[in-house]
Amino acid sequence: MPEAKVNGITIYYEDHGPQDGKPIVLISGVGTQMTRYPAPFVEKLQARGYRVIRLDNRDIGLSQKFTEAGIPDFKAATAAKKAGTKADLPYQLSDMAGDVAGLLDHLGIPAAHIVGSSMGGMIAQLVAIEHPEKTLSLTSIMSNTGNPDLPGGTPEAMAALTTPKPDPAKDFDGFVAASMNTARVIGSPSWPLPDDVIRANIVSDYERSFHPTGFSRQYGAILGTYDRRPHLQKLDVPTVVIHGVQDPLVPVAGGRDTAENTPGAELVEIDGMGHNIPPQIFDRVIDAIELAALKAPAPA
């Protein structure tokens, strides 16, 4: 099992060759495993000459869990951010960005193209901000800057994301039904996934790892992380921002704000896309990633 000891914790990753390919790291969103970048997406990147590294963020999937840390105080995290102080949390998004940098060190990769979606986009931004020497290019997908004035998700999307689901040990069918509802609510209206595909993905992820408290600690890290706009404004790295026009969870204003605050960033808005990357737009998303990647200098 490919694991790396970084920052004193264990991170699970997969390294998909060619080993001499252009290194690219895929970072997933809050409470989601690296499987949100499915094999066909990875294979399309490989076909374009990339060495694809995907990882389970800390506290999710097969990476080290922080169960003993308990559930963070969300109100306190939000208040600390407003006061400009560091929230008392088990970890910060900066720690998760450090995990990515540490994984690259573990693999002997000096720098890579950094790609993240949703919370993963926030982490990707922090890799570029806090570890610029590791960043060949930056792609931020369906994410935002941490600007407190940005609009939030729709009530339906926020409820679908944050409402506790039935305990699968007691009501597996109820758990699957609630999870399917979340996928439908936040998904892309122009390319809805078939119910059998949604169900299969949910069951597969459940069997791989079920760890709901990890979502809570990762969500706390989002709430406690600083506004990245002043730091993004100082970046000097090829950047593309990808966002669905119909994203109900992280509205497209978040992507526009990211592009506006990152020098030279290209904004790619996809009409009909919600808060997921359906197979029908894999090529469009990879084309957009390459808008930044092809501008980057060759890795040393």
Buried (B, 14 or more C-beta within 10 A) or exposed (E): EEBBEBBEBBBBBBBBEEEEBBBBBBBBBBBBBBBBBBEEBBEBBBEBEBBBBBBBBBBBBBBBBBEEBEEBBBEBBBBBBEEEEBBEBBBBBBBBBBBBBBBBEBBEBEBBBBBBBBBBBBBBBBBBBBBBEBBBBBBBBBBBBBBEEBEEBBEEBBEBBEEEBBEBEEEEEEBBBBBBBBBBBBBBBBBBBEEEEBBEBBBEBBEEBEBEBBBBBBBBBBBBBBBBBEBBEEBEBBBBBBBBBBBBBBBBBBBBBBBBBBEEBBBBBBEBBBBBBBEEBBEBBBBBBBBBBEBBEEEE
